[in-house]
């Protein structure tokens, strides 16, 4: 209760300071007048009575200070005075203030901008309910740490596991949309019916996929992404039950999915269809060794840990290996958190960049600390006079600390404005290479981070000037008529320490930057084992409805395509073909009836890889 009453008094004082100060003045004046009246009744003159009353009660300011201390406001008053003195110092030294604030704004702004990226990409949960329980499933084999999932194995995982409350799969392919205008290439994601419900994503128009849509004999239906709905149909609410011609097959539109609420890889998809309809083509026991671009998500049960899930899926993989030794020998299952898997390619670069900007901030701190030390030395007589008048060493040190923190907070405010501009530029430049970069924003965690970094920065570079103020001997300073005090032993050691620290931090930053550039140069100059100069790559996807399981027609198409492509170079050179029927591991999945066709035009060789499952996917190579 005492603490509550003190807090209530403190809040009243802060919010009604001027009124309470007037009340205190009136109260003290009432006591003086009452005591003086008593003395006048004893026979003293009015003037003498007032004088004795003031002497008896003591200094009014001392009495006010005692009252403030009784409600815990003395420290508040001193801090308020220190802040006013800090801003007065800044106004008196505009050049110093500009340099210090600009230096701190550079360091704090860089830290804030990079932390906003780290927060959005690495720390912020995925935009799904209970996202921490979502995991990414993939297969592994001897020599291949990560493989697409066999649809047949996925079906067995679903039945045999005991740690997931849901497991769904998806596969991304490209299809051709035939419309009134030019044909378009669309990114299509074939998904199992329960995937969107597992992610907590509901259609904004129409209905989701159902178990009836997810069967091999189901009618072809499609869900539009909201970006596709906006781009092609201008968000027309009557788009439902229209037909889309995808790879020559008619699909009925049954709904629109808000992919803008999903993470990046899902925002790049145009339409969604059923994966279950592909069961006869890529699933079943006859395709157990086929890894046709399928990935899987799963949601762990509330009481299950990641290690429990990995252990359970390892047991399932061992049982499948015993059951299917021909196709599953040495096969395993990778279970990774969905967030970690989504950002694994950018985690280390972002953390490295965060470390670099922290070093930049430390260098900025040492620079400002040196500036504040120089200012403290120039103000040593002012410090000595205040000390001689009764200011304690801790009080003086606290004032210098308050000045440094005020500078840091001002620099943090300017840095925050710079970070807002920087994050917009970073989001635009890295939109194609960094997942979740579109989620970068200056939100509440970033604001708290900026405030915390600013406060810590002010404390770090304010320690040394505060230490000088604490160790100041007023007698020595007031007797000193020259500048000898400014070159004292302690100040020399501190400035040497700061200079050495700044040099060390700069060297670390420069060496790390140099090593990074050297690694990049080595990567660019690495011998890939083949000639890359003048090499062109291209890929084709033939419609499955026309070319599926039709190797002669695909070969004829490839021959005609290459002949047309190289006709400008030569009209009479012959075209020859060499075929290899099995080449699964190059694509990290098993491919049947895969052909490599070698085309020779004298000194202009070219190679076309034909994949029977997806049409023609490969490389055209020409030396110039």
N, C-alpha and C positions, 0 to 999 in steps of 0.2 A: 504493500500500500504506500510505503514511503517513496519507493521508486516511482510509482504511478503519479503521486502528488508532485514529485519533483519534475517529472516529465510534463505534467500539465502546466506547472509554473513556467517551465522553460518555453513551452509552446506559446503561452500567453505573452511572455516577454518578447519573443521573436516577432509575433504578429502585431503586437500593440506597444511597440517599444516607446514611441514618443509620448503616448498617454501615460504609460507606467512611469517614465522618467519624470513627468510633471507631477504625478502623485507622490513620488519619492521626495521631490523638492519641496512640495507643500508639507509633507509629513515632517521632514527635517526642520523646515522653517517654523512649523508649529511648536516643536520641542524647544527650539531656541527662544521663541517668543514667550513660551510658558515659563521657562527657567529665568529669563530676564525679568518677567513680571514678578516672580517670587523675590528676586534680588531687589527690585525697586520697592516692594512692600517692606523690605528690611531697612530701607533708607538710602540705598545707593542711587546715584543719578542714572538717568536713562542710558546715556552713552556708555558709562562704566559697566552698567548691568549687561548691556548687549555684548560688550567686549568680553566680560568674564563668562557669559553664557557660551559664546563661540569657543573660547579657550577650553571650557569644561567639556563640551561635546566633541571637540576636535575638528579636524578638517572635514568639510562637507564631501569632498571627493573621496576621502578615505572611507567615510561612512557609506557613500554610494557603492564603492568597490566591495565593502564588506557585505552589503545587501545583495549585490550581484553574485558574489561568491556563495552566499547562502542558498541560492537557487541554481547553482552550477553554471552561471553565465559569464564568469570571469574569462574563461578560456575562449568563449565565443566572442567576447568583446575584444580580446587581444588579437584573435584571428581576423576579426573585422578590421581592426586598425592596421594589421600587417598587410592585408590585401589592399587597403587604400594606399599605404606607403609603396606597395609593389607597383601599382599602376601609376603612382606619382613618379617613381623612378623611371618607368618606361617612357613617360612623357618627357622627362628631362633628358633622356638619352635616346632620341629617335633612331639614330644610326645603329647603335648597338641593338636596340629592340628589333629593327627590321632584319638585321643579319641573323640574330638568334632565332627569331620566329620563322624566317625563311628556311634556315638550316633544319630546324625541328619539323617544319611542315613537310619538307622533302622526305625525311626519314619516317615520320609517323604516317604520312600519306601513302608512301610505298608499302609500308607494313599493312595499313588498313586495306589497300586495294588488293594485295595478294591474299590477305586473310579472308576477304570477302569471297574470293574465288575458292580458296581451300574450304571455307565453311559451306559454300553451296555445292561443291563437287564431292568433297570427302566426308564432311561431318553431318550435313543435313540428311535426315532419313529420306528414302524414296517416297514418292507421293502415293503410297498405298496404306491401307489399314494394317497395323502391326507389321510394318515392313521389316523389322528386325528378325522375323521368323521366316522370311522368304529366302530360298536358296536356289542356286543355279546348279544343275546336274549335267555332267558330261561323262564320256567314257575315256579310258586310257588303255593303252596296249604297250607291249615291250617296244621301246624305242620311240613311242609316240605318247607324250604326256597328256595330250588333250585331243579327243576325237569327237566328231558328231555322234549323236546317239542313234543306235539301231532301233527302229520302231518296234521290232519284235522284242528286243530286250526291254524297251520302255514299258510295253504291255506287261511283261513279267514283273518288272519293278513295282508297278502299280499294285499288283496283287500280293506280292511277297513282303513288302516293307511293313514295318509296325511303328514307324516314327513320324509319318507324314499324315496330315489330315486331308491333303489334296496334292495331286501331282498332275501336271499338264505339260503338253509339248507344243512346239511350233516349228515352222519351217518357212524360210523366206526364199522366194523365187521371183523372177521377172517374167511378165507376160505382156502381150501386145493387146492394147485396147483398140478395137476397130470402131471408129465413129464417123460422123459425116465429114469431118476434116481429115487431117493427116493422122495416120496411126500413131499411137503413143505407147511408150514403154512405161509400165506401172510396176511398182514394188508391191508384191502380194505376199501377205503372211498367212500361211495355212495354220490354223490353230485348232486345238481340241475344244470341245464345247464348254468345258468348265474353266478355261483359262481366264477369261474376263471376270467371271464371278469370283474366282480365287484372288484376283488383284483388286477386287472391289470397284471395278469400272462398269458402269451401267450405260446402255445406249441413251443418247439424248433424243433419239427419234427411232420409232419402230421397236423391234424386239431383238434379243440376243440370239446367238446360235443355241440350239437345243440338242439333246442326245439323238433326236430323230434326224437332224441335219448332219450328224457326225457319223453316218454309216456309209459303207461303200456304195450302197444302192440308192442313196438319198439324192433328191433333186439338187442341182447346183444353186446355191444361194450365196449372197455376198453382203458383207457389211462395209459401208464406206467410212473412211476416216473423216474427221471434221474438216481437215484441210482439203481433201478431195471433194467433199460436199460443197465447200465454199468455192473452190477453183472451177469445178466443172458444172455445178448445178446452182450456183449463186444462192446456196442455202434454201433451196426450194423445198417446202415441207411436203409437197406432193411427189417427191422423188421415189417414195416407197412403191414397190412392186413393178417398177420399170426394169428393163433388161439391159445388161451390159454384155457385149460380145468380147470375151477374153480368150485369146488364142483360138478363135473360131468356135468357142462353146458359149452358149447363152446362160448367163447367171442372173437370177432375180434379186434385186435389192430389197433387203428386209429391215435395214436399220442403219443408223449412223453412230459411230463410236467416238467419244471425246478423247482422241489420242493426245490432245494438247495437255491433258492431265497426267500423261505417262512420261517415262524418261525417254531420252533422245532416240534410241534405236526404234522405238515404237512410233515416234512422231514422224519418222521418215517413210512410213508405210502408207500406201494409198488405199488399199482395200484388204479385207480379211475374208477368207473362205475356210471351209472345213478341212481339217487334216485327215479326218476319218475316211473321207472319200478316196484318199490315196492309199488305203490299206492294201488293196490288191496289187498296186504298182510298186510300193516300196516297203510294205509290211509283210507280216506272216513269216512262218518258218523258212520259206524259200529265200527270203531276203534278210535273214538274221545277220549275215556278214556285210550287209549294205548299210552305209552310214550317210544317208542322203540328206545332209544339211539340217538335220533335226537337232534342236536343243530342247531342254526340259527345265521347267520351274517346279518348285514344290514348296509347300507351306508346312513347317514343322508344327507339331502339336505343342500346346503351351508349356508343358513340363519338360519338353525335350531340348537338350543342348546340341550344339553343333557337333561335338565329339560323339554324342550318342547317335546322331544321324549318320555320321561317317562310319561308325562301327557297324551299325545295322546294315547299311548299304554294302559294306565290304563283305559281310556274311552272305547277303543276297548274291553278290557277284561270284563268290566262291561256289555257291550252290549251282548257279547257272553254268559255271565253268565245268563242273562235274557232269552236268546234264547235257551240255553241248560242247564237248571237248574240241570238236573240229573248228568251230567258229569263235568260241569264247576262251580259247587257251591264253592265259596270262592277262585276260581283260579285267579291268577294275572300274570303279566309279569315283569320279571327283564330285565332292559336295562342298560348294563355296557359298558364302553369303552373297546374295544378289548385288548388294551395294558394292562390295569389294570387287566382284567380278566385273561390274559395269565400269569401274574407274581404275582397274589395275594398270592400264597402260599409261595413266597420267599421274598416279600417286607419287612415285619417286621424283619425277620432274617438278611437281608442285611443292613437295617438301623441300627439295633442293633450292628452289626459288624462294621459299619462305625463309630458309636459313640465310640466303644471300641478303635479303632485305633487312633481316635482323642485324646482320653485320653492318649494313649501311646505317641503321639507326644507332648502333653503338658508336660508330665513327662520328655521327652527328652529335651524340652526347658528349664525347670527349672534346669536340670543338667548342661547344657551348660552355662546358665546364671551364675550359681555358679562358673564354671570354668573361665569364662570371668571376673567375679568380682575379683577372686583371682589374675588373670593376671593383672587387672587394678591396684590393690593395689601394686603388685610387681613393676609396672611401674610408681608409683606415682611421683617419683623424675623427671623422664623424662617428665611427663606431666607438672610438676611445672616449669621446665626449659623452656619449650616451651611457657608456659603462661607468664613467666617473660620476654621472648624475644618478646612478642607482640601478640602471638596467642590468639584469643578471646575464651571465654568459649564455645560459640556455635560452633566455628570451631573445638575445641577439642572434644566436644560431637559428632559432625558429623563424625569425624574420627573414633571414637569408634563404632558408628552405622554402618559405612561403613565396618569395620572389621567384625562385627557380620553378616551383610548381605552377605559379601563375603564368610564367613564360611558356611552360610546357603545355598547359591547357589551351593557351591562345594558339600555339603552334599546332596542337592537335585539332583545333577547330578549323584552321586554315587547311591542314592536311586532309581533314574529312571532306572539305569541299573539293580539293584536288582529287581525292579518291573517287568521289562520285563521277567525275569526268573520266577518270582512268578506267573505272569498271565498265562504263559504256563502251569505251574503245576496245578493251580486252574482250568483251562479249562479242563484239562485231568481228574482230580479227581471228578469234579462236573458235568461232561457231562451228566450223567444219571439222575440227580436230580434237576438241575437248568435250567429253560428254557432260551433260548437265550445266554447261556454261551459260545457257539461256536463263538459268535460275539465279544467277548472280545478282545480288541486290544489297543495298545498305540497310539491313534489317536490325532488329533489336540486339542479337548477339554481336553484330559488327560494331554497333554503337557502344556497347559495353566494353568490347575489346579496345576500341579507340580511346575511351575514357581511361581504362585501366593502363594501357600502354603510356598514355600521356602522363598520368599520375606517377607511374613507376619511373618514367624518363625524368620527370622533374626531381624526384627523390635521388635518382642515380647521379645526375650531374650537379645537383645542389649540395651533395655531401661535402665536397671539398671547400667551396666558399663558406659553408656553415662551420666547417672545422676551423678555418682561419679566424672567423669571428669569435668562435668559442675560445680559441687559444690566444686572443689578442690581450696584450698587457697594456692597459691605458697609460700607466706611468711612463713606460718606455716610449710609446708612440708620441705622447704629448711633449716629452723632452727632446725627441728627435726632430731636427730641423731640416734634414735632407731626405734622401730616398733609400737610406741604408736598410731601413726596416723592410722595404719591399723585396730585398734580396736575401731575406733570412733563410736559414738552413731548411726549415720546414717547407716554406713555399717553394724553394728550389727542388726539394725532393718530390713534392707533389706534382709540380709541372713536369719534371723529368719522367715521373711515372705515367702521367697522362700522355706525354709525347710518345713514350715507348709503347704504351697501349694502343694509341692511334696508329702508329706505324705497323705494329703487329697485326691489328685487325685489317688494315689496308692490304698488307702482304697476303694474308689468308684469302681475302676476297679476290685479289689479283691472281694468285696461284690457282684457286678453284676455277676462276673464269678461264684462265689459260689452259688448264687441263680439260675443261669442257670443250673448248674450241678445238684443242688438239684431238680429242676423241672424235669430234664431229668430222674433222678433216680425214682422220684415219678411216672412218666409216665410209665417207664419200670415195676414198681412194682404194677401198678394199677390193681384192681380186675376187670376183664372183664366179670365176671359172668359165665365163663365156663373154663374148664381145657384146657390149651394150651400145656402143656408138652407132648411131644411124638405125637402131632397132625400133620398130614400131609394133605396138600390141593392139589387138582388137578382139572383140568377142561377139558371137552371134548366138541367139537363142531361137531355134525353130519351133513352130507351134506343135505342141504335143498331139493335137487332134489330127494333124496332117502327116507328121514325120515320126510319131512314136512307134518304136519297134520296126522301123522301116529303114534298115541300113543301106540298101541299094539307092533309095531316093536321097538319103542324106549324103552319100558319097557323090552322087551326080550333082547335087546342089553345091557341095564343096568344090568339085572340079570346075563347074561353071562359074562359081563365084571367083575363084582364084584366077581363072582364065580371063575374066572380065577385068579383074583388078590389075593384072600385069600386061594387058593388051597394049597400053600406051608405050610400054618399054620394048616389047618385042611381039611380033605377030606370028612368027614362024617357029619359035623355040618350043620343043615338045614339053609336055607335062607328064611327070612320072609319079607314081604313088608307092609308098611302102606302108604296110599295115601291121600293127601289133594289136592282138586281140585282148590282152589283159594288161592293164596298167592302173590298178586301183590306188596304190599307196601314194602316188604323186599328188592326188587330190585329197589325201588323208581320208579317203572313203573308198569302198569297194565299187568298182565300175565294171559292168560287163559289156563286152563288145565295144571297147573303146578303140578308136583308130587314130593313128598318127599318120598324116599324109605329108610326104616330103615333095615339094615342088622345086624343080631346078630350072633356072633360066641362065645358063652359063655362069657368069659371075654374080647373079642375083638369086641366091637361094631363098626360099621361103618355107615356113612350116605352119601347118594348120592342124590343131588338135581337135578331134571330133569326139564328143561325149554322147553316147547313145541315150543316156537318161535325160539329158537336158537339151539335146539338140547339138549345135556346134558351139563349143566354148574353147577358145584356144588362143594361139599367138601367131601372128603373121610377122615374119622376120625378113628384112631385106637389107643388104649391105649396099651403101651408096658410095 
